[in-house]
Amino acid sequence: MIVEFTVGNFLSFNQKRTLSFVAEGISEMKKNVFTLNKHKLLRSAVIYGANSSGKSNLIKALERMQEVVLSSVKLNDLDELDYSPFLLSVLSENAPTFFEIVFLDKDKKYRYGFEYNQKEIINEWLFEGKNSKNQKPLFLRTQDGIGMTERFEEGIGKESSTNNNRLFISLVAQLGGNISKQILEWFKGYNVLSGVDHKDYKGYTTLMMLKKTTGCFESLSLFKNLKLGFNDLITNEIEFNPTDLPKEMSKNAKSKIIKELTGKKQVVLMASHNKFDKKGKIIDVVSWDRDENESEGTNKIIDLSGPIFDTLNLGNLLIIDELDAKLHPLITINIVNLFNNPISNPNNAQLLFATHDTNLLSAELFRRDQIWFVEKDNLEQTDLYSLYSVNLPDGTKVRNDGNFEKNYIRGRYGAIPFITN
């Protein structure tokens, strides 16, 4: 489970900013909170803000940290790191990017992070403990070297083998370290998805439907509740046919594709619909390719269902940018409720998403500590804060019975477009 994430000097984030899933001591919507190892954590969090304010950049930061951790093992000595600092300040354009994440895994709480530039890892650290008060370092890496405690004996003797551009945690995991492997496995556990282009993960859902794996029947139940129009989804395996290739495709490209796909089958999801006579009586069932005949919104929720129920089943973290794109607000609400409800989310999976859909603020979905805002200051750098932390002009805090949507649109919480006439 994620506890908090901190980013600094990455894209529009200049100063360090922290997103927290720690539940504040407030009484509303207790079902949205779960307790693990004495930690009270939120099941979901939502990010609001104007266009170009930094919502996507926060999600990109979580994705970039994951990519750096998991790709480090593949780097050669002179390979450059994927480095995207805040470029609108002379103080930051060549300074290191900062990533740190705190998470729970089994009965331990870990705090892992690193700083890096295009050429090398500047600092790296790993702390362990059951809670924040008794966390102790497992290893610390600076430009002067790597030091570790006996609690991280798997790293002893491997300091000199670590290239400047590779993470120490990655090297130790590659050489069989148990704790380091556990850290890397945690990073493999969360998914970052685009809510706009959902074709990247449609193959996962199609395979789930074909093999009837966990999530298949839960997805079909969701589609039925949402009344998307079709009766059922049917998988159909179609053999590759060279005549289906575009006529304008070059001979070389055609021959390459034909060589790769000849004899192989493509799985297509078919949506079945009732066919009616003049009196409205069902006389037949018609099935068609859902990609070609269903709406963009219907295809998106079908494609999303695989990652959603996989996350709920495994108790992982799911991150979606622009979840609301192409979806009716009631469908978005239904997705959020899958995570907020302990009955549909018994494994305490977590959802983080960005949206412009202000309807969600008036749907009694979120506690004040689940609602986060981003906005840029006069220096074009992104700030990040929760609704719970907002101080109103009269010095008071936001009340839990306030009209969140109305007040947000009026600008009482910031993080809205500044438009002049």
C-alpha atoms as one frame of an Amber mdcrd trajectory, in Angstrom:
protein
   0.000   0.000   0.000   1.265   3.471  -0.793   1.591   5.850   2.175   3.031
   8.934   0.493   5.000  10.088  -2.546   7.329  13.090  -2.816   8.653  14.674
  -6.010  11.009  17.600  -6.571  12.645  19.222  -9.610  10.658  17.209 -12.138
   8.820  18.900 -15.016   6.589  21.594 -13.434   7.433  20.521  -9.860  10.342
  22.672  -8.719  10.065  22.534  -4.925   9.446  19.196  -3.220   5.764  18.382
  -2.910   4.141  15.372  -1.202   0.956  13.468  -1.982  -0.238  11.562   1.077
  -2.631   8.640   1.462  -2.535   8.941   5.254  -6.056   9.437   6.615  -6.462
  12.559   8.741  -8.282  12.418  12.070 -11.693  13.316  10.652 -14.909  11.382
  11.054 -16.591  11.478   7.637 -16.848   8.441   5.345 -14.985   5.961   7.504
 -15.508   3.245   4.894 -13.048   5.122   2.648 -10.280   4.346   5.166  -8.608
   1.040   5.982  -6.148   0.132   8.714  -3.005  -1.885   8.068  -0.227  -2.356
  10.622  -1.777   0.440  12.695  -1.623   2.808   9.710  -4.894   4.430   8.631
  -4.768   4.877   4.874  -7.106   6.146   2.158  -8.560   3.835  -0.472  -8.556
   6.531  -3.150  -7.419  10.058  -3.960  -8.428  12.472  -6.722  -6.449  15.354
  -8.246  -8.038  18.553  -9.597  -6.487  21.557 -11.286  -6.549  23.775 -14.337
  -5.089  22.679 -17.664  -1.267  22.738 -17.586  -1.264  23.025 -13.795   0.632
  19.772 -13.167  -1.953  17.002 -12.685  -0.447  14.820 -15.389   3.076  15.701
 -14.245   2.378  14.278 -10.787   1.232  11.037 -12.399   4.222  11.113 -14.744
   6.477  11.451 -11.693   5.129   8.213 -10.213   5.556   6.545 -13.596   9.073
   7.931 -14.082  10.233   6.729 -10.663   8.893   3.277 -11.484  10.634   3.277
 -14.877  13.983   4.385 -13.440  13.846   1.683 -10.758  12.844  -1.152 -13.095
  15.075  -0.201 -16.043  18.214   0.463 -13.994  19.377  -3.141 -14.269  19.549
  -2.855 -18.082  21.836   0.194 -18.218  25.369   0.189 -19.583  28.091   2.347
 -18.046  27.640   5.340 -20.377  23.856   5.241 -20.793  22.057   8.455 -19.886
  19.187   8.567 -17.417  15.723   9.852 -18.279  16.052  13.272 -16.655  13.402
  16.030 -16.895  14.154  18.869 -14.437  12.209  22.097 -13.900  13.625  24.294
 -16.673  12.234  27.697 -15.706  14.805  28.451 -13.014  18.573  28.725 -13.282
  18.771  27.059  -9.869  16.984  23.877 -10.941  17.793  23.303 -14.618  20.938
  21.346 -13.771  20.024  20.208 -10.247  19.036  16.604  -9.460  15.476  15.288
  -9.600  14.134  13.976  -6.268  11.831  10.966  -5.877  10.823   9.315  -2.595
   8.036   6.856  -1.853   6.805   5.411   1.446   4.879   2.157   1.308   3.761
  -0.824   3.352   4.735  -4.316   2.295   3.776  -7.264   4.479   4.527  -6.190
   8.071   7.169  -3.578   7.173   7.123   0.079   6.264   9.750   1.180   3.755
  10.947   4.626   2.709  12.937   4.488  -0.507  14.187   7.319  -2.682  16.941
   8.715  -4.839  18.230  11.863  -6.527  19.692  11.804 -10.018  20.654  13.838
 -13.038  21.240  12.863 -16.655  24.575  11.189 -15.923  24.430   9.607 -12.467
  22.641   8.732  -9.253  23.565  11.464  -6.757  21.959  10.049  -3.607  19.954
   6.920  -2.751  18.465   5.665   0.511  16.335   2.923   2.017  14.756   2.975
   5.490  12.746   0.247   7.182  10.504   0.085  10.241   7.009  -0.781  11.380
   6.117   2.892  11.766   7.574   6.343  11.143   9.033   6.738  14.630  11.348
   3.733  14.619  12.468   3.691  10.979  16.146   2.851  10.633  18.394   3.083
   7.588  19.249  -0.046   5.638  21.644   1.792   3.340  22.632   5.336   2.425
  24.350   6.335  -0.803  26.052   9.659  -1.445  28.701  10.771  -3.906  31.270
   9.781  -1.275  30.161   6.154  -1.295  27.589   3.646  -0.047  27.157   2.769
   3.612  24.841   0.140   5.043  23.838  -1.489   8.291  23.877  -5.161   9.259
  20.127  -5.203   8.574  21.031  -4.960   4.873  23.786  -7.542   4.777  22.726
  -8.573   1.267  24.378  -5.374  -0.006  27.694  -5.762   1.815  30.608  -6.136
  -0.604  28.610  -4.981  -3.623  29.343  -1.268  -3.297  32.249  -1.244  -5.744
  30.201  -3.083  -8.390  27.616  -0.293  -8.631  27.953   1.927 -11.688  27.388
   5.660 -11.212  24.246   5.565 -13.368  22.676   2.486 -11.740  20.612   2.233
  -8.588  22.202   0.224  -5.779  18.862  -1.409  -4.976  18.671  -2.711  -8.557
  22.155  -4.230  -8.476  21.601  -5.962  -5.129  18.281  -7.378  -6.342  19.951
  -8.692  -9.506  22.529 -10.461  -7.324  19.858 -12.208  -5.258  19.137  -9.844
  -2.349  15.817 -10.636  -0.639  14.868  -7.179   0.652  15.945  -5.470  -2.566
  13.914  -7.962  -4.619  10.912  -7.197  -2.427  11.343  -3.470  -3.124  11.520
  -4.031  -6.890   8.486  -6.327  -6.796   6.504  -3.563  -5.108   7.362  -1.185
  -7.951   6.153  -3.781 -10.466   2.822  -3.890  -8.646   1.328  -0.530  -9.601
  -0.016   0.452 -13.021  -0.103   3.911 -14.574  -2.759   4.254 -17.292  -3.942
   6.930 -19.692  -7.647   7.653 -19.560  -7.524   9.099 -23.076  -5.743   6.352
 -25.014  -7.044   3.071 -23.636  -5.817   0.877 -26.489  -2.537   0.247 -24.650
  -4.238  -2.071 -22.169  -7.184  -3.448 -24.158  -5.184  -6.635 -24.915  -5.023
  -7.404 -21.191  -8.813  -7.267 -20.865  -9.336  -9.287 -24.049  -7.037 -12.025
 -22.714  -8.877 -11.954 -19.382 -12.170 -12.541 -21.181 -10.698 -15.291 -23.365
  -9.189 -17.291 -20.508 -11.952 -16.446 -17.995  -9.345 -15.409 -15.425 -10.036
 -13.482 -12.218 -11.917 -10.295 -13.038 -13.799 -11.673 -16.031 -17.122 -12.324
 -14.292 -16.759  -9.238 -12.092 -16.322  -7.164 -15.254 -19.394  -8.672 -16.884
 -21.379  -7.925 -13.736 -20.174  -4.312 -13.836 -21.206  -3.936 -17.487 -24.647
  -5.314 -16.651 -25.091  -2.856 -13.768 -24.027   0.043 -15.976 -26.516  -1.010
 -18.684 -24.147  -0.371 -21.571 -26.554  -1.862 -24.108 -24.980  -5.210 -24.929
 -25.966  -8.523 -23.349 -22.607 -10.224 -23.209 -19.028 -10.150 -24.461 -17.893
 -13.118 -26.526 -14.317 -13.874 -27.528 -13.809 -14.881 -31.143 -10.485 -16.172
 -32.483  -9.870 -15.130 -36.092  -7.028 -16.437 -38.230  -4.773 -13.859 -39.830
  -5.792 -13.076 -43.410  -3.191 -11.286 -45.620  -5.990  -9.796 -47.746  -7.025
  -7.657 -44.773  -3.793  -5.638 -44.998  -4.120  -2.124 -46.484  -3.476  -1.974
 -50.240  -1.231   1.084 -49.852   1.184  -0.789 -47.561   4.639  -1.365 -49.046
   5.659  -4.827 -50.242   8.456  -5.061 -47.668   6.121  -4.173 -44.792   3.491
  -6.627 -46.044   5.942  -9.486 -46.360   7.285  -8.853 -42.869   3.804  -8.855
 -41.304   2.716 -11.906 -43.292   5.808 -13.785 -42.127   5.168 -12.882 -38.474
   1.402 -13.495 -38.383   0.761 -16.367 -40.781  -0.770 -19.263 -38.859  -1.510
 -17.115 -35.822  -4.920 -16.164 -34.483  -6.228 -12.807 -33.359  -8.673 -12.611
 -30.467 -11.592 -10.242 -31.046 -14.167  -9.256 -28.440 -17.696  -9.455 -29.823
 -20.602  -7.646 -28.167 -23.968  -9.413 -28.401 -27.230  -7.470 -28.738 -30.882
  -8.516 -28.953 -32.653  -8.205 -32.292 -36.370  -7.316 -32.231 -39.352  -7.740
 -34.528 -41.944  -5.082 -35.322 -43.736  -5.706 -32.030 -40.572  -5.385 -29.929
 -40.259  -9.108 -29.324 -36.750 -10.586 -29.196 -36.267 -12.817 -32.209 -32.511
 -13.225 -32.425 -29.110 -12.222 -31.018 -26.634 -10.243 -33.127 -22.897 -10.122
 -32.321 -20.426  -7.623 -33.725 -16.866  -6.411 -33.223 -17.070  -4.125 -30.232
 -14.118  -1.975 -31.449 -15.953  -1.061 -34.631 -19.541  -0.817 -33.398 -19.562
   0.244 -29.736 -19.056   3.821 -28.537 -15.689   5.187 -27.394 -16.959   5.351
 -23.814 -18.191   1.752 -23.869 -14.892   0.527 -25.307 -12.977   2.464 -22.666
 -14.832   0.948 -19.705 -14.413  -2.515 -21.261 -10.657  -1.967 -21.610 -10.378
  -0.481 -18.111 -12.169  -3.393 -16.489  -9.145  -5.683 -16.733  -6.698  -3.420
 -14.844  -9.423  -2.369 -12.375 -10.374  -5.858 -11.233  -6.785  -7.095 -11.376
  -5.847  -4.269  -8.989  -8.796  -4.982  -6.701  -7.939  -8.676  -6.636  -4.236
  -8.172  -5.845  -4.630  -5.206  -3.489  -2.325  -3.014  -5.589  -2.273   0.630
  -6.645  -3.932   1.851  -9.867  -3.108   5.304 -11.261  -5.173   6.796 -14.087
  -4.721  10.155 -15.790  -8.022  11.720 -16.962 -10.199   8.887 -15.737 -13.338
  10.800 -16.721 -12.433  11.169 -20.426 -15.215   9.666 -22.615 -17.092   8.383
 -19.545 -20.441   9.495 -18.141 -20.053  10.885 -14.585 -22.181   8.047 -13.186
 -19.775   5.476 -14.633 -16.805   7.300 -13.075 -18.647   7.354  -9.738 -19.262
   3.615 -10.030 -15.538   2.970 -10.612 -14.527   5.075  -7.610 -17.078   3.288
  -5.436 -15.510  -0.059  -6.347 -12.378   1.120  -4.529 -14.027   3.069  -1.696
 -16.345   0.236  -0.729 -14.683  -2.364   1.565 -17.071  -5.040   0.244 -15.914
  -4.708  -3.384 -12.374  -3.862  -2.213 -11.572  -6.363   0.581  -7.842  -6.410
  -0.279  -7.457  -2.653   0.248  -6.425  -1.727  -3.285  -5.857   1.993  -3.882
  -6.881   4.317  -6.712  -5.261   7.621  -7.675  -6.632   9.585 -10.607  -6.741
  13.028 -12.172  -9.954  14.559 -13.491 -11.799  17.730 -14.490 -15.199  16.245
 -13.590 -16.453  18.495 -10.786 -19.644  16.404 -10.475 -17.603  13.978  -8.387
 -17.127  16.672  -5.740 -20.861  16.790  -5.039 -21.456  13.031  -5.174 -20.461
  12.354  -1.544 -17.605  10.184  -2.787 -14.608  11.680  -1.015 -13.429  12.863
   2.356 -11.636  16.196   2.508  -8.248  14.461   2.765  -8.913  12.495  -0.440
  -9.317  15.608  -2.612  -6.071  17.151  -3.890  -5.411  20.262  -5.948  -2.525
  21.425  -8.117  -1.918  24.967  -9.290   0.988  27.001 -10.600   2.361  30.086
  -8.878   3.840  33.207 -10.507   7.101  31.340 -11.120   5.288  28.640 -13.158
   6.016  25.959 -10.553   3.347  23.516  -9.385   2.010  23.494  -5.838   0.132
  20.484  -4.417  -2.274  20.527  -1.472  -5.343  18.732  -0.129  -8.780  20.178
   0.548  -8.267  19.286   4.208  -5.272  21.655   4.389  -7.043  24.636   2.770
  -7.476  27.732   4.924 -10.402  29.904   3.825 -10.125  33.723   3.676 -11.729
  34.041   7.124  -9.055  31.742   8.586 -11.317  28.715   9.030 -10.935  25.225
   7.598 -13.239  23.754   4.945 -16.255  22.118   6.607 -17.213  18.578   5.704
 -20.779  19.689   4.923 -19.686  22.395   2.478 -20.626  22.405  -1.199 -17.250
  21.281  -2.547 -18.170  21.518  -6.224 -19.767  24.959  -6.021 -16.963  26.405
  -3.898 -14.270  24.927  -6.132 -15.816  26.446  -9.271 -16.052  29.792  -7.452
 -12.323  29.652  -6.786 -12.457  29.335  -3.003  -9.934  26.478  -3.080  -7.730
  27.760  -5.928  -6.536  25.393  -8.674  -8.904  26.721 -11.367  -8.181  28.479
 -14.694  -7.653  32.249 -14.368  -9.674  33.694 -17.249 -10.047  37.384 -18.075
 -12.542  39.049 -20.399
